[in-house]
Amino acid sequence: MDLHTNYGNNETEKWESFPGIPFVPLSELHPEDDNPDHLYGIDDHEFILPDGEKLILNAVYDDHLPSVNIVVLCSGITILNITTYKQDSVGYDPSIVFYTPSRNHITLMVGPSN
């Protein structure tokens, strides 16, 4: 399962994709904690948009419910924090669309690894 991230390229007016970010078992990310086997996460994944704006992504996927929590930070400030259910493991849902403080258009989707 990956977190798929796209941004609207203001020059070409087309969507551009970043490589999918794989969810890793939380037991590997945080071996000091007692995390169940059905929890997967992404910790402090940084990417920089073409205009230099930097975003930090954190996420947790629970394959038992199934649900996902995604947090996006920009300049140390939370700009998105969403928890929602995922229909199944083969679809690209949820689909989250938002603007960053610098007005970059971003989409996030949770779906299979490519």
Backbone bond lengths (Angstrom), bond angles and torsions (degrees), N, CA, C in turn:
res aa  C-N    CA-C-N  psi(-1)  N-CA   C-N-CA  omega(-1)  CA-C   N-CA-C  phi
1 M - - - 1.448 - - 1.530 107.96 -
2 D 1.326 115.69 134.47 1.466 121.80 -179.06 1.524 110.67 -125.67
3 L 1.313 115.01 156.63 1.457 121.81 167.94 1.528 105.71 -98.13
4 H 1.334 116.00 116.26 1.456 122.15 -177.61 1.530 108.76 -97.51
5 T 1.330 115.80 127.74 1.458 121.71 -174.58 1.529 109.65 -123.21
6 N 1.318 115.47 131.15 1.462 122.52 177.19 1.522 108.73 -129.81
7 Y 1.316 115.08 154.19 1.464 119.38 175.22 1.522 108.79 -135.11
8 G 1.307 115.64 152.31 1.459 120.97 177.12 1.512 109.93 -83.15
9 N 1.321 116.44 115.89 1.457 121.10 178.23 1.523 107.87 -77.48
10 N 1.313 116.55 113.38 1.468 121.50 -176.33 1.521 113.48 -66.66
11 E 1.326 117.47 -26.04 1.460 120.26 -179.67 1.529 111.74 -78.28
12 T 1.345 116.88 -44.65 1.463 120.42 -177.42 1.527 112.37 -93.26
13 E 1.335 116.49 -13.52 1.465 122.93 -175.83 1.525 111.46 57.81
14 K 1.341 115.42 34.43 1.468 121.82 176.63 1.517 108.94 -127.44
15 W 1.332 114.95 158.41 1.461 120.50 176.33 1.519 109.38 -76.07
16 E 1.319 115.75 137.82 1.462 123.15 174.17 1.531 107.03 -119.24
17 S 1.326 115.72 145.16 1.467 120.58 -176.81 1.521 111.59 -110.30
18 F 1.312 115.02 141.37 1.456 121.36 165.95 1.526 106.76 -91.29
19 P 1.327 118.93 157.00 1.470 119.36 175.42 1.531 110.29 -58.84
20 G 1.333 116.11 146.30 1.461 120.60 177.26 1.529 110.98 -58.66
21 I 1.311 115.93 143.55 1.464 121.59 179.73 1.525 107.29 -103.43
22 P 1.334 118.68 114.98 1.463 119.90 -176.11 1.529 112.79 -73.44
23 F 1.322 114.73 139.81 1.461 120.60 170.09 1.527 107.48 -77.94
24 V 1.324 116.47 133.43 1.464 123.80 -177.65 1.527 107.52 -114.44
25 P 1.348 118.73 143.21 1.470 118.77 177.21 1.536 110.74 -52.15
26 L 1.332 115.51 133.40 1.471 119.11 179.96 1.524 111.27 -60.34
27 S 1.341 116.95 -27.92 1.465 119.60 178.38 1.532 111.17 -64.04
28 E 1.338 117.45 -25.63 1.475 120.76 175.59 1.528 110.92 -83.90
29 L 1.343 116.89 -37.65 1.464 120.04 -179.91 1.518 111.91 -70.10
30 H 1.326 115.59 -36.89 1.470 121.54 -176.61 1.528 110.00 -134.03
31 P 1.343 117.06 72.34 1.472 119.79 -177.08 1.528 113.16 -63.94
32 E 1.326 116.52 -18.94 1.477 119.68 -179.71 1.529 111.69 -75.09
33 D 1.325 117.66 -16.54 1.463 122.29 -179.85 1.523 109.74 -99.56
34 D 1.320 115.60 158.35 1.461 121.54 177.98 1.526 108.54 -96.15
35 N 1.339 116.76 82.85 1.466 121.77 -177.12 1.523 110.63 -97.28
36 P 1.335 117.05 136.30 1.467 119.84 176.59 1.531 111.24 -64.31
37 D 1.326 115.75 156.89 1.463 121.54 -177.10 1.519 113.66 -67.62
38 H 1.320 118.65 -16.13 1.456 120.74 -175.47 1.528 113.05 -93.21
39 L 1.341 117.64 7.86 1.465 121.43 178.32 1.525 110.83 -106.90
40 Y 1.327 115.39 133.30 1.456 122.65 -179.12 1.526 108.30 -128.81
41 G 1.318 117.15 150.92 1.458 118.13 -175.95 1.510 114.79 -145.18
42 I 1.321 113.16 168.55 1.461 124.28 171.32 1.517 105.51 -132.26
43 D 1.314 117.14 124.12 1.462 121.63 -177.01 1.524 111.35 -113.37
44 D 1.318 116.02 122.35 1.466 122.96 170.48 1.525 113.85 46.86
45 H 1.326 116.03 48.57 1.465 119.93 176.75 1.530 108.01 -80.39
46 E 1.313 115.61 121.51 1.467 121.41 -175.53 1.516 110.62 -103.49
47 F 1.311 115.60 135.79 1.444 118.45 167.27 1.520 109.70 -141.59
48 I 1.331 114.28 151.36 1.460 121.25 -175.11 1.523 108.46 -115.12
49 L 1.309 115.09 127.53 1.457 121.61 179.30 1.530 109.92 -78.07
50 P 1.332 117.99 161.18 1.469 120.36 -176.24 1.531 114.78 -54.85
51 D 1.338 118.04 -28.28 1.466 119.65 179.36 1.526 112.67 -85.41
52 G 1.346 117.03 4.47 1.459 121.82 178.29 1.516 114.44 94.53
53 E 1.320 118.17 -7.89 1.471 120.52 178.50 1.527 109.11 -66.03
54 K 1.344 115.85 132.42 1.459 121.64 -176.90 1.522 109.77 -107.73
55 L 1.329 115.80 130.96 1.456 121.90 175.78 1.523 109.29 -118.38
56 I 1.333 115.12 146.19 1.463 122.52 176.02 1.528 107.17 -118.10
57 L 1.333 115.86 127.03 1.462 121.25 -179.00 1.517 110.75 -110.83
58 N 1.316 115.78 136.07 1.456 123.89 171.45 1.519 106.53 -131.17
59 A 1.327 117.29 143.44 1.459 119.45 -179.78 1.521 110.19 -155.86
60 V 1.329 115.24 154.59 1.461 122.69 172.99 1.524 107.57 -133.78
61 Y 1.331 115.63 132.97 1.463 122.46 177.28 1.521 107.82 -118.25
62 D 1.317 116.64 128.53 1.466 123.00 177.19 1.518 107.33 -110.97
63 D 1.333 117.30 109.77 1.467 118.76 -175.69 1.525 113.32 -80.69
64 H 1.334 118.65 -2.19 1.464 120.67 175.36 1.526 112.03 -82.61
65 L 1.316 118.00 -36.83 1.474 119.54 -174.02 1.528 113.25 -76.22
66 P 1.240 128.53 -42.63 1.462 128.50 -24.02 1.534 110.65 -80.09
67 S 1.305 115.16 141.10 1.460 119.96 179.83 1.520 109.31 -142.28
68 V 1.333 114.63 165.72 1.456 120.10 -179.07 1.530 108.58 -143.60
69 N 1.335 115.36 142.02 1.458 122.18 172.24 1.519 106.67 -121.45
70 I 1.338 115.93 130.67 1.461 121.42 -179.82 1.528 108.44 -127.87
71 V 1.322 115.46 130.85 1.459 121.88 177.18 1.526 107.77 -124.44
72 V 1.334 115.90 130.60 1.461 121.70 177.86 1.521 108.14 -120.62
73 L 1.334 115.61 129.92 1.455 122.23 178.21 1.520 109.95 -115.46
74 C 1.321 115.22 146.99 1.457 122.12 174.49 1.523 106.79 -139.58
75 S 1.319 117.31 122.93 1.475 122.57 -177.84 1.523 111.38 54.28
76 G 1.342 115.86 38.39 1.462 121.02 177.20 1.513 114.73 77.85
77 I 1.320 118.26 4.37 1.461 122.56 -178.26 1.524 108.97 -112.53
78 T 1.324 117.02 133.08 1.458 121.14 176.16 1.520 109.14 -69.85
79 I 1.342 116.02 120.22 1.468 119.89 178.14 1.524 111.56 -107.08
80 L 1.344 117.00 -12.95 1.455 121.14 175.94 1.519 108.30 -153.00
81 N 1.317 116.32 133.45 1.464 122.41 173.26 1.515 105.75 -146.09
82 I 1.331 116.22 108.88 1.454 120.47 -175.53 1.526 110.08 -134.88
83 T 1.317 115.51 137.86 1.457 122.33 172.50 1.513 106.83 -123.74
84 T 1.328 116.01 130.07 1.457 120.12 -177.97 1.520 109.72 -153.39
85 Y 1.303 115.23 167.80 1.462 120.94 176.87 1.517 110.11 -88.03
86 K 1.334 114.60 152.93 1.457 122.66 176.20 1.521 106.94 -111.94
87 Q 1.346 117.55 133.60 1.462 120.18 -175.89 1.521 112.60 -63.83
88 D 1.316 117.50 -47.24 1.459 121.54 179.82 1.523 108.82 -160.67
89 S 1.327 115.88 176.94 1.465 118.93 -175.10 1.523 113.34 -84.78
90 V 1.344 119.12 -6.24 1.461 120.03 -177.22 1.524 113.48 -101.62
91 G 1.321 117.92 -15.44 1.458 121.09 -179.84 1.511 112.59 -87.74
92 Y 1.322 115.30 164.18 1.464 121.93 176.69 1.520 108.22 -101.94
93 D 1.307 115.16 73.46 1.455 121.28 179.16 1.520 108.41 -139.54
94 P 1.269 119.16 155.75 1.449 126.02 -3.82 1.531 110.64 -70.93
95 S 1.301 115.30 164.23 1.461 122.00 173.91 1.523 106.73 -112.71
96 I 1.316 116.20 117.74 1.462 122.34 -175.02 1.522 107.80 -116.30
97 V 1.310 116.20 128.20 1.465 121.64 -179.64 1.525 107.85 -123.43
98 F 1.332 116.77 130.97 1.465 120.11 -179.82 1.528 110.01 -156.68
99 Y 1.329 114.74 166.72 1.463 122.43 174.72 1.522 108.90 -105.49
100 T 1.325 115.90 144.33 1.454 121.70 174.23 1.535 108.47 -84.95
101 P 1.342 117.94 170.64 1.473 119.60 176.61 1.522 114.05 -56.70
102 S 1.357 117.71 -28.67 1.467 120.69 178.08 1.528 111.99 -89.64
103 R 1.320 115.91 12.14 1.478 123.63 177.18 1.525 113.23 69.24
104 N 1.336 116.81 30.06 1.450 120.32 170.71 1.525 108.13 -82.52
105 H 1.315 116.56 136.61 1.442 123.90 -178.50 1.534 107.76 -89.98
106 I 1.348 117.59 121.87 1.464 122.87 -174.26 1.520 109.74 -124.22
107 T 1.332 116.83 142.63 1.467 121.45 167.75 1.516 108.62 -124.69
108 L 1.316 114.99 142.95 1.459 122.76 175.15 1.520 108.40 -126.12
109 M 1.326 117.41 136.52 1.462 122.06 175.73 1.524 108.26 -140.37
110 V 1.314 116.12 144.05 1.457 121.31 175.85 1.530 107.24 -105.27
111 G 1.322 116.24 122.57 1.460 119.55 -177.65 1.510 112.33 -160.72
112 P 1.318 115.45 -177.94 1.469 120.27 -178.08 1.527 112.63 -57.83
113 S 1.313 115.04 152.26 1.472 120.53 175.41 1.514 108.57 -69.43
114 N 1.327 116.18 142.96 1.482 119.70 179.41 1.502 110.93 -87.81
